[in-house]
Amino acid sequence: MAVHTAYFKKLLQYLPQEEQQQLQKAHGAIDAQIESLLDIFPNSPQSLIELLKDVNGTYHCKHGQETISVLVLGSDLGEYPYYLKSVEQILADVQNQRETIFERYQDFLEYVDIDKKINIHVPLNERLCFADCMNNGGTSSLYLDFSPTEEGQMGQVIRYVHDPDSFEVIASSFDEYLQQLVEGDYEFTALYEEEF
């Protein structure tokens, strides 16, 4: 399968041959999978849907006979890369993380850096976690937030980091988030430079 979104097309130029081949063998999410996602997250942005239709996850995901693991996303952390989660992985998260930020950190909330655009009383699983970092998500994850505070925007992108824990809005929309990565020349691919 050939990857065809503008984001992935340009990304291929920055990846080593092996990762390029993995992405080109990947399958996209089918209509039934997309419908399942939209049932839970009806406000999912079209640009995320298009990425998933191209490649249904790069986070140790099985595509036919192949299992692919390619770091295809970044954040405001510069050279720190992330995997795109599959529809199945996104929906599995909905079964977990039912607590709110407030409930998780209430005993030491003053030590957690939380952007004022984020509503700390919304369960974490009501946010769409579309990416986990190279450390299998334990250190950082990216979320789409559909229930911001009055100061935020619906669909804003949140970057979570562990130790010291923080929740920061890094883009007002998924489109803006992707544009930042493109304009930054896919800075997160620096991890692969030694392989060229």
N, C-alpha and C positions, 0 to 999 in steps of 0.2 A: 504494500500500500504506500502511495506517495503522500507525504505530508503537504498540505496545501494552504493552511492559514498563513497570512503574512508574518505573524509572530514566529511560527515554527520554521518557515522558509528561511527567514533571516538568521534565526538561531543556528541552523545547520552550518552556516559559514564559520561559526565560532567553536564548533565541536570537533573532537578527534574523529577519525574514520569509524572506529568501533561504535561510538555513541550515535553517529549519523546513521549507521546501518541499523542499529536497534530501533531508532525512531521510525525509519522507513519501513520496518517490518511490523510496526505497531498497528493495531486495529482501533477504530473509533467506537465510541458508545453507540449502540443502536437506539432506535426510536423508543422502544419500551424502557430502556434504561434512563433515557432523558426524561421520559414521562414520569418515571418513579422519582427522579430528582425534583422535578417541578411540582409533584404532588406535595412534597415536604417543604421545598423552598421555591414557591411560585415566583418570587422576585429575582431569581437567579439571572444575572446579566447575560445577554445574548453572546457576548464575547467569550465568556466562560463556557457556555454551551458549545460554541464553535470549536474551542480548544479540545473539549472532551469528545466531540464528534470526530476530530482528527486523531486524537490519541487518548484512549480511555485509561489514563494513569501511567505514570512512569516510576511508581514507588513499589518496586519488586512486584510488578504486575504481569500476569500471564496473558500473552497475546498469541493465540493459536498454540503452537508448540514452543514458542519463545517466552522466556521471562525477562522483562527488561527492567533496568535500573539506570535511569538517566536523570541527572540534575538539570532541570529545565527552567527554573524560576529563581528569582532573587528577592531582595528586600532593601530596606534602607541601610542594612548592615554591610553594604558594599560587596565584597568578594565572597560572602557567605551564601551558598546555594541551597535550593529546595527542590523536592520532588513534587510533581503534580499528582494529586490523589485521584484514584478512579471513582466513578459514580458509586460503586459498591463500597469503597473505603469511606467515602463521604457519608453515605447513609448509615454505615456501621457506627460512625461517631455519634449519630443521633441517639443511639441506644445508651451511650455513655455520657459522661460529663454533664449530668443533670443539674449539678450545683451551679450557683451564681458565683461571680467573682467575690462578692461580699461574703457569701457563705464559706468559700474556700479560704479566704484570708482574714476573716473578721478579727482574729486575735492579734494580727500584726499588720493591719491594713495600712498603717502609716509608713510602713517600710516598702510598700509596693508602689511603683510608679504607674499611675493610671491616668491616661488622657481624659480630660474633662468631657470629651465628645462621646465617651463610652458609658453606657448605662450598666452599673455594677450589679443591678438587681435582675438582670435578664439571664436565664440559664445559659450556660456556655453552649449547650447543644442546639440552641436556637440560632446560633451563628454557623454559617457554612464554612467548615475547615477544609480549604482546598489545597493546602500545601503543608508538608512537614519537612523539616530541615534535614541536612545530611546525617545528623545524629539520630535518625529514626524518629524525629519529632519530639524527643525528650527535651531538647534545648530551645527550640523555636518552632512556632507554627504560624500560619497565616489564615485569617478568617474574613469572610464577608459578613458585615454587621447590618441586619435589617431593622434593628430596634435601638437606634442611637439616642443620646440625650438631645435636647433642643438645640444644642450647639453643634451637633454632628449632622451627618447626611446619611439617609438610608442608602445602603450599599457600600458604605465606606470600608476600606481595607484596614484590618487590625493586624499588627505584628506582635505576637507574644514572645517573650524571651524569659528563660528560666535562670535564676541565680546570678545577679539579683533580679527578681521577677518584675516584669513590666509589661504593660499593654499600651501600645501606641498606635494611633491612626497614622498610617503612612501614605494614604491616598484617599481622595473623596469618592472614588469609584473604581471598579475593576478596569475599565478602559484607561483611566488615568494611570493606574498602577502599571499596566502593560506598557503604556507609552513611556513611563519612567525607565523601565528596563531597556526598551529599545533605544531611547535617547542616551542611556548610559552605556551603550555598546555592549550589552549583556555582560556587565562587569563580573558577575558571579561565575562566568566560565573561566576565569583566571585559574581556578583549581585544576583545569585540564591542561594548562600550558606546558607542563613538563612532558606531557604525552605526545606533543606534536613533534 
